[in-house]
Amino acid sequence: MSLTRRDFITLLGGATAALPLTVRAQQASPPVVAFVSSRSLNDAARYGEAFRKGLSETGIVEGQNATMQYHWLDGQYDRLPSLMTDLVRARVSVITTPSFTSAALAAKAATSMIPIVFGVGEDPVKLGLVASLARPGGNATGIKFLNLGVVAKQVGLLRDLLPKAVRMAVLVNPANVAGAEATTRQASEAASALSLQIQVLKASTSREIDAAFATLARERVEALLVAGDGLFVNRRLQFATLATRQGIPSIYSGRDTVDVGGLMSYATDNAEVYRQSGNYVGRILKGAKPADLPVIQSTRFEFIINLITAGALGLTVPGDLLSNADEVIE
């Protein structure tokens, strides 16, 4: 029996109509990617763009062959359990948590089926996210940025800037349990090796940040290390203003605060972590399995100095520090 072109189109249409509704829905709807960041919507331009660049490297374009759900938590860690429950219930295609260890752990606890692309500063094997770096073996993979030596490096940079300093402080967010514990431990070890006295302060709200700086001024602490934390990044203008006003030389875990008047930063290039996360999400949407994608070890760091702020603090930055900086803001 022969078929005309009209007969063929009619037959094909009937076959499509006979498909289960769920199959037709899958064919019609692009995959949904849930993007969860500890940062605020103010960071969407830089970090969202870096993520989309990674996606585009695999041929995935937001709004064309993928739908994005952005969740900028602004340091609200208590929202994570309910958010992950909602994402699992909605059966999103991929959950990505670039540079957000707490979210990676919450996602892993919520699902063993939905692919997860994480970005963490600690060993993902010890965190229970993967079986090994080379063979993740489950539903999660992503980027490990080398955070272990970063805190020690930050302490060393403060000492290089202030060779006569005796007392320094580290400020952590107790709501970010994993990050606070790691930073406190590493800062204490590094300070001890340099014969520095260290004081640990905690803050999880803007008011507590104000109180911490009042303590620093009252006790005449000579230098401050601010832990890497989504809330702290989102309050970067507050940090830069208070540190300058109180005359406290400070180092931060990312250039965001230095860009608005902070003194120094040394950290992983966060934009690169977001780009790499986007690339892995795209590869998964193209059919790759997280179990088969080795964890990437990101090794790109940035050391930024703001000489305008140094001048406001009455500091002369040693030439060696300036020559080692990736960027000097003048």
C-alpha positions, 0 to 999 in steps of 0.5 A: 500500500502506498501513502501520499504525503497527506496520508503520512502527515495524518498518520504521524499526527495520529501516532503522536496523539496516541503517545502518553500525555507524560511523554508528549509533555516531556517532548514539549517542555524544555528541561528545568534547571534549579540554580541555588546561590547564597548570594543576592539578586544584586550578584545576578549580572556577574555570576548569572552571566558566568553560569550562562556562559558555561551553559552556552559552551555546550549548546544550551541557551536559557529560554530556548532549550532549557528553563532556569529557576534562579534562587538567590538566598541572600545568606538565608541558610534556613530556607534550604531544607524547604527549598530542596523539598520543593525542587524535588517535588517539582522534579526539576531536571538538574539542581546546581549549587555553585560555590555553596557547600550548605546547599550541596549538602541539602540537595544531596540529603533531599534526592538521590535521583535528580542530578546535582552539580555542586561547587564546594571548598572542601573535600566532596568525598569527606562531605559525602557528596561523591564516592571519589573525585575521579568516579563520583558514582552517584547523582552528584558531581561538580567543582572543588575549589582549593579552599584548604590553603586559602585561609592560611594564605589570607592570614599570611597576607595580613601578616605581610601587610602588618609585620608587627601585628600581634592580635587578629580576629576572624569573623564567621557566620554561625548559621553557615556551620560547615564554612564557619567551622572550617574557617575557624580551624584553619585560621587558628592553625595559621595564626598559631604558626605565625605566633599571632593571637586570634579572636573568633567573632560571630555574626549572622545579621547586619546588627550582629556585624555592627556589634562585631566591629564595635568589639574589634574597635573596643579591644583594639584588634589589629587585623581582621579576616572575614570568612567566605560567606554568602551573607557577608558578601551580600553585606559587603558595603557594610563591611567596607564602610565599617572597616574603614571607619574603625581603621581595621585592615581586613581581608575578604574571601572574594573581590566583591567587597574590595570592589566597593572599598574593602582593603584586600581579598584572596580567594578562588575566582568565583566567576570561574566556578560558576562558569564551570558549573554551567558547563557541567549542567549543560553536559548533563542536559546533553545526556552525560551522567553525574556518576561519569563526570569527574569532579573538577579541581579549580585552581584559579585564584585572585589577589586584589588590593585596593590602594585607595582604601589603604591610603584611607587607613594610613597604610603603606602596602609593601612592594612585594604584596603589590607585585604579587597582586592580580589587580591593584585598584587605584 
